[in-house]
Amino acid sequence: MKEEQSNKLKLNQTFPLTIKRLGINGEGVGYFKKQVVFVPGALPGEEVVVEATKVHPKFSEAKIKKIRKQSEFRVKPPCPIYEECGGCQLQHLRYDQQLKEKRDIVIQALERHTKLDSSKLEIKETIGMEDPWSYRNKSQFQVGFRDGKVLAGLYGMNSHRLINIEQCAVQHPQTNKATKTVKRILQDLKIPIYNEKSKKGLIRTIVARVGIQTGELQIVLITTKKELPKRELIIQEIKKRLPEVKSIIQNINGQKTSLIFGDETVNLEGSDFIQETLGDLQFELSARTFFQLNPEQTVKLYNEVKKAASLTGTEKVADAYCGVGTIGLWVADGAAEIRGMDIIPESIEDAKKNAARHGIKHAKYVTGKAEILLPKWVKEGWKPDVIIVDPPRTGLDEQLLKTILKVKPKKVVYVSCNPSTLAKDISVLNRSYKVEMMQPVDMFPQTSHVECVTQLILKL
């Protein structure tokens, strides 16, 4: 018993550690007496001295006190608030190495959650960006008020202290400028700012979205109430100071929630949407519409989906979690028919408009859950040959997994933004499907996130 006690880490204990790999959240992972230790900011191959900050029964967390042996890939993060903000986890790692580590994160997830031998699978090199900065087309910055100044930014790591962000290194310059300008307008017009502690005030969040190809800008003010004081003045000033604005929207969210958007949306000025172009396709983006945050990489991601689907013109394709129809429309030229579904009605409306605008008549979009709609369609005699899924981070709904195994399309193309849930879902689908190929794509350089396109083929 005494022996076991001495093996246990204690809070604030300082000890040496060798970092073996990167964890799924971008932290360094080492082992102290067989227990896993997560160290934010540490890199594989580094020898560090750390201090235990949290001790759990199965793992511990620690912070770096000293780096004894530094990784050859460590670089100085260009962002001045990098360590406070926590929005990017890997700015201190050279970009070519980030791509290698992201592929490794996919492999680790497979090893942890499946019985597959990753060395026997075709897991390709991560597709990266030539310029891995200033790529995000949308920012959602919380608004606060401190020392007489309006702030906009993100909450610091593990805290409720708002970090004011003037220039985000991964945001498109136009969204940076827009947030800064709107913040100044709110300050000049003395508009009440929401206080998270007291639950009083009006403006909660500034959302800025730019069509990178079109240059069109949309501003969304998230407020606690519908009444907006000095409404006309706010609109006037935004238009005057940001002439590229095409759409000014108010969204009302009075709930005590971490969700950004509420259910009610009001058009304050201009169009309900902005336009964006991906390849040959144009899209209308309304305020609540989900759209990929990195259009340059989205084109590469969708081209990989197209390759994985390898359509011949005869296939029926189901596009689950279809959003505004981007993926389905991208592959539509090779399909006999596309049916897309999503639970957000606005997205389905946008998908229908997008299909009509491009003259794509063989695409049908329906509001609802894939796990309910697919069995219904199969009953009616419509069976998909290919299912494309692009689920949220939580992965596929359990019912949808069962539905896929029952419907047995010849091919499943799985677009994932979370290697852990991807691996868990592959483990289930593996009963009937063989993993043919996996292609990681870096949609979010400088962060630990990695997208992956997986081609699953029905076992004969």
Order of alpha helices (4+ residues) and beta strands (2+ residues): alpha-beta-beta-beta-beta-beta-alpha-alpha-beta-beta-beta-alpha-beta-beta-alpha-beta-beta-beta-beta-alpha-beta-alpha-beta-alpha-beta-alpha-beta-alpha-beta-alpha-beta-beta
